Amino acid sequence: MSIFKQTNYILLVSLVLLSYACSPTKRIMVEFPQKPKNEISQDIQSLLLVNRTVDVRYNDLPADSLQKLFYQKDFKLDTTIYDLTAVDTSLKALGELLFESGRFDYVIPEDRFLNAEKNAFFASSMSWQEAKELCDLYQTDAVLSMDLFNTHVATELSEESVFDPNEGFFRTAVGAKMVVVYDALFRIYDPQQEKILAREVFQDTLLWENYALSIRNLFEDFTPVKQALTEAGIAVALDFSETISTGWQSEYRIIFDKGSTTLKETAILTDSGDWATAIEAWQKIAAESGSKSEKSKALFNLATACEIQGDIDCAIQYALESYNTAYHPITYQYLELLKSKKKQPKNNLK
């Protein structure tokens, strides 16, 4: 079965499972970890974030001053801007994203703008001696360096006729368009192995466009250039974070929460994330209950808990035991989903 077909099969079975939501079950939203495109060795737990692209070209013009430069050109300008706020925001946002992924700790030093030799486009690779000294100084496993960050801004102001339904005739409207093209290069230096663990280049375009019946109204709502540059910096951080960080995919699952007082009470525990207590209670029901139906439901819930923890084999084992203890149509459907998921390439982290 192709990956496409497997993915769609899982979606179909998930929908079937949800159709049982009106039965003695409870629907819950769970998130499953997804491996990143470039998975960094687990030996690397902490990163030092630095910038080696900032040089004398960069400045930090206030938002109003920068905007005035574009207004003086009638908002028709095509230029490269080296904005210090944008590049620094990108580094800080990247640190927060990496930390929130649960995969990395990070340090951003006060002296984070490092001098670096540059070729025509970006900073040359950091020496292993410098990387080791930095890791020793800040007690990190590796150095994550932004070795290129460029933003090219193009703006345009235009006029066109639009029909005003309130007035019943055509009026002249003014439109503004702003495009920010960004280029970025990140490298992760591991001084212990003397190896570059990641070298990722990004280029993308952000677009803002709006129309109004007057220039004043247009620019009251239009994104300022300074803000656009900052958003480009955040977009760069998102690009790289998604490349090396654990991702999360939200899916619905169900558990049995009716049939006995104990099942109902333990299902409530999952609302607060207290899965450990709930699992302990389901294990007790599975071992001691004299009711095959209740035991089967507890085993089903244990299967769901195993899947959420990333152990598909454990989930299949419990689901089979539930199926053999007492038949529930939903258990068969869940087994099919688990078996299909097991056949997929291992995108989930355990």
N, C-alpha and C positions, 0 to 999 in steps of 0.2 A: 504493500500500500504506500503510495507516495506521501511525502510530508504534507502536501496540500490536502490530500484526501483524509489523512489522519487527523489533521487539525479540524477540518470541517466535521469529521465524524465525532470528535470529542465535543464540539459545539452542539451537534444534534443531540447527543446523549445527554449533555448538560441540560438542554431544554426539556428533554423528556423527564429528567429527574425533577426539574422545577415544576412540572405539571402535577407532581405529587404534593405540592406545598399545602394543599387543602386537606391532606390526610394527616395522620398523627405525627407530623413532622414539623420542623422549624427550619426556615431558610436562613443561611448565614453567608456573609461575604468574607472571603479569605483571600490572601495574597500569597502567590507562589513565587519564590525567587527564580530569577533567570540569569544564566551565566552571561557575562559581558562579552563583547566581540573580542577584546584583547584581555584575557584573564591573566592578571599579575600573580606571580607565585605567592602562596600564603606566607612565605618567609618575609615578605614585605608588608608590614602592618602600619607603618608610620611614614609619612611623606613630609619633606620640607618643601614648601612652595615658594619659589623665587621667580623674579622677572629679569630676563637678560636682553630684552628688546628695547627698553626705555633708554633714550639718549637725549642729546641736546635738541632734537627736533620736537620733542614732546613738550607740551605746555598745558596749563589748566585754566583756560579762559572761563570766566563766569558765564552762566547760561545766557544772560542778557547781552553780554558783549559778543558772544559767538553768534547769537541770533541776528544781531545788528549787522554783522559782516555780510550775512546772506540778504538781509533787507536792502542793504546798500547796492546790491547787485540785482535788485528787483526779484529776488528769490530765484534767480537763474544762474546757478553756479555748479561747477563740476571740479571737485578738488579732493586731495587726500588730506585728512585731518589726523594729527597725532595728539590724541586727547588723553591726558594723564588719568583723569577720573574714570574713563571707560576701561582703560587697561588695568587699573588697580581694582575696580569693581569686579572685573572678570576674575582676577586671582582670588579675591575674597569669596565671591559666589562659588567658585570651584571648590574651595576648601569646605564650605558649608555643605555643598552637594555630596562630596566624597564622604564626609562624616555622617550625614543623614542616611546614606546608603547602608550604613552599618559595616562597611568593609574597611575603611581606613581612618586612622587618626592623622591629624596634620598640624603643622606648625607654620605660621607665616611670620617671619621675623620683622622687626621694625626696619632693619636695613635690608629690605627685600629687593631693591633695584640694584642689580650687580652689573659691573662693567664686563663687557664681552667683545671679543673681536668679531667683526661682521664681514660677510662677503656682500655681494650686491643685493642680496635678498633678506638674509636672516642671520642670526648669531651662529657662529661656529660652535661645534660641540665643546662642552665643558671638559676640562682636563680631569683625569681620575684623581689626581692629587687634590684639586679644588673640591671635587665632589666628596671625597673622603673627609677632608677638613670640615666641610659644612655639616656632614652627617655626625661627625664626632662632636662638633660644637653644640648642635641642637638636639643630639640624641635621637636621630631618626634613622630609618633603614635605607632610605633612598631620597634622591632630590628630584622633584618635579619642577621643571623649568619651562616657562613660557619664552620661547626663543624667537617668536615672531608674532606681531599683532599690528595689522594695518587696517584702517577704515577709510574707504573711498566714498564720498558723499556727492550725490548729484541731485539737484533740485530744479523744479520747473514750475512756472506759473502760466496759466492759460485761461482763455475765455471761451465760452460756448453758449449757445442758446438752449434754454430748457423751458418746457411748458409748465406754467404755474396754474394748477387746477383751481386754485382759490380765486385768481383774477381772471382766468379764462383766456390768457394770451401768453406768448413767449416772452421770456425775460433773459437778460444776459447774466450768466453765472460765472464766477471765477473758481478756478480749480488749482489745487496745489498738489504736487507729487514730489516725494522724497524717497530716494533709493540709497541704502547703505550697503555697500559690498565689503565684507570683511574677510581677511586672510589671517590664519593663525597656525602656529607650529608649536607643539608641545613635545618635550622629551622627558623620559624618566631614566635617571642615571643610577645604577646600582654599583657603588664603588667596591663592594666586596667581590662581586664577580667581574668587575670592570666590563659591564655590559649595559647597553641601552635597552631597557625592557620595553619601552614604547616610543614610537616616533610617529605622531599623528598630525597630519596636515588637514586643515579645514578651510573651505571657502563657501560662502553662501551669501544670499541677498535678502535683505529685509526691505519691505515696501510700505510706504504710507501714502494714502491718497484721499482727498476729500474735496467737496464742492460746497459753495455757499453763494448767497446773493450779493455779498459784499466782502471786500478784503478783510475788514475788521472782524466780521463774524467768522470768516474762514480761519483766521489765525488765532482767534480766541479758543478754538477747539483743536487746532492742528498741533501735532506732537512737535515740541521744540527740537532743534538739532542736537542740543546737549543731551536731552533725554534719549533721543534715537541712538546716539553713540553709546550711551550707557546700556541700553537694551541690547545693542549688538555685542557688548562685552559679556552680558549675561547669556546671550545665545551661544557664544563661544564656549563659555563654561559648561553649559548644558550639553553641547556637542561632545566635549571631551569626557565629561563625567559619565555619559551614557556608554562611552567606549570601554572604560575600565571598571565601572562600578557595577555592583549587583543591581539588576533591574527587578521590577515587581509586576506581576500580572494578576489582576483581580478576577476572581471567578466565584460563582455561587456554588455552595454545597448545602446539603441538608443533614440534619440529625433528628433522631426520634426524641420527642419531648413529651409524649403522652403514653399512657398505658399503666403508669404507676406514679405515685407521689415522688418517689426517688428519681425517676427519669425526668420528671418535670423540674424538680429542684436543681438537678445537676446540669440540665440544659441551660438554665438561667446563668450558671457560672460562666459560660462561654461569652456572655455579653460583656463581662468585665475582663475577659482574657485569662481567666483562671482555669486554663486547660488542665493543669497538673492535678487539681482537686477533682475535676470532672472525670478525668481518665481513671483516677484511683477508684472513684465511685462506680464507674462502668465496669472496671475489672472485677470489683466485688460482686456486682450484679451477675456478671457472666459466670462467675465461679460458684455463687451460692443460690441464685434464684431457682425456685422450683417450677417457674413458668417458662416454657420453651419460647413463647412469644416475647416475653420481657428479656430473656437472655439473648435472643436473636437481635433485638433492637439495641441492646448494650454493645454487642459485638459489632454491629453495623457502625455505631458511633465511634467505637475504637478504631475501626477501619478508616473512618473519615479523619480522626485525629492523627493516625499514622501518615496519611497522605499529606496533611497540612505540614507535618514535620519533615516531609521529604522522603519518607521511607515507603516506596511503592510496594515492595515485596511484603512488608508487614501489613500494609493496607489490604492487599490481595488475600493474604492468609486469614485475616480477621473477617473479611467479606465472605470468603468461602465458608468459614465456620458459621457465620450468621445464616448464610443460604442453606446450609445443611441442617441447621438447628430448627429453623422454622421458615417457611417460604413467605417472602414478601416480594412482589413484583419489582419494587424499587431496588432490591438487593441485586437482582439479576442485571438490571440496567447499570447499576454502579460498577459491578464486576466488569462489564463490557467496556466501560469508560476507563477503568484502571488498566485493563489488559492493553487497550489501545494506547494509553499514555506510556506504558512500559516499552512499547515497540518504537516509540519516537526516539530520535536522537536525544542524548542526555543534555537538554538545555537547562533543566532545573538543577539547582544546587542542593546537595544534601548536607 
